[in-house]
Amino acid sequence: MTKAEKAIKTFQDGYSCAQAVFMTFAEDLGLNAETAARLTSGFGGGMHIGGTCGAVSGAIMALSLKFGEGKKRTYDKTAEFTDKLLERHPSLNCPELLGVDVRIEEDMKKAKDDGLFRQICDSLVKDACEILEEMGV
């Protein structure tokens, strides 16, 4: 099973997009899965404030854990990651990617009913993981 496949399964098992991405890489970086899940528990669904996609947040945490010996290097890796993800997706913002705002009950229902998490979030989780691997995480 590839890292991307593992992360998608983790997401489909009920973890957030942020948790799925970060947990997939955390153990290889010296952090256990339980701690990784707890650290990222507030970042899914754009931090549930309509912000940055959780898959992006989880990936940036993995980059920081791998390359975080200095801010400049981490910022450079973050910019590289986000540039590569933007080649595959039109935004880094959760509501823009989903076309709904998960903070709004009706929008969350629509996202579930229309299968947006499977259609869109699975792809973001997969792409985030593939890009992290390409970057040597």
N, C-alpha and C positions, 0 to 999 in steps of 0.2 A: 504494500500500500504506500503510495507516495505521500509526502507531507500535505499536499493539497487535498488529496482524498481523505486523509486522516482529519484534517481541519473541517472539511465539509461534513464528515460524519459527526464530529464533535458538535458542530453547529446544529445539525439535524437532530442530535440527541438532546437539545434543549439549552445548550450554552449560547451565549451571545456571540455575535460575529467577532467582537474584540477578544473574548475569551478563546474562541476557537483558533484564531490565528496565533495569539501569544502562547497559549498552552502547547501548541504543536511544536514550537521552537524552544520553549523555556527549559525543558529538561536537558536538552543538548547544551544549553548555556548555563547550567548549574543551578537551576531553580526548579523546585518540585511542582507538579501539576496543581496541587491544592493551593499553594501560595500564588501561583500564576493566575488561577481562576479567581481567587479573592482580590488580587491586585487589579484585575481588569473588570470586575463585576459591575462597575458604574459607567463603563464606556460604550456599551452596546447601544444601538439605535441613536447614534449621534450624541452620546452621553445623556440621552433622553431629554435633551434640551434643543434638539433640532440642529445639532452641530456636525462636526466631522464624523464621517462614517466610522463605525467601530472597527471594521476590518483595517482601516488605515491607522487608527489609534493603536490597535494591537500590534500591527507591523512596526510602527514607530517605537513602541516599547521594546520589541525584539531587537531592532536596530540599535537602540540606546544601550541595551544590555550587552550586545556584541561589540559595538564600536564606541561606547560612551566614555572613553578616557579623556575626552576634551570636547567642549561645546562645538568648536568649529567642525571637527570631523563628523560629529553626530548630525549637525545641521546640514553638512554637505551630503551625507548619506540619506538624510530625510528628504532633501531636495531631489536627489537622484531617484529615490523610491517614488515620490509623488509625481515626478515628471513621467516615469514609466507607467504608473497606474493611469495617469491622465491620457496616455496614448491609447488605453483600452476602454476607458470610461469617461463620460462627459463632465464629471464633477467629483469632488471629494466630500460633498455635503450630503448627509443622509436623506433629508427630505427631497432634495433635487434628484437624487438617484432613484428613490422609490416612487416619487411623484405623489407622496402622501406624507403627513406629519404624524409619526407614531405617538406623539403626545396627545393627540386628539382621538378620543374613543372611536368615533365613526371611521376615521382614517385607519386606525389599527385594525378594525374589523374588515375594512375594505382590503387592506394589505393581506390579511390572512385569507379572506374569501377568494381573492384573485390570485393567490399563490405568489405574491410578489417576493416574499422572503426566499422561496425556492428558486424563482426565476432570476432575481437580481442579486440577492445577498450571497447565494451559493457561488455565483460567478465572481463577485468581489472577493470573497474568502479565498477561492481558488487562485485568482490572479495575484492577490497579495502574497500568498505563499510561494507561488512560482517566482515572483519578482524577488522575494527575500532569498530564495535559493540561488537565483542568478547572481545576487549580490554577495553571496558567500556567508549568509547567516546560517 
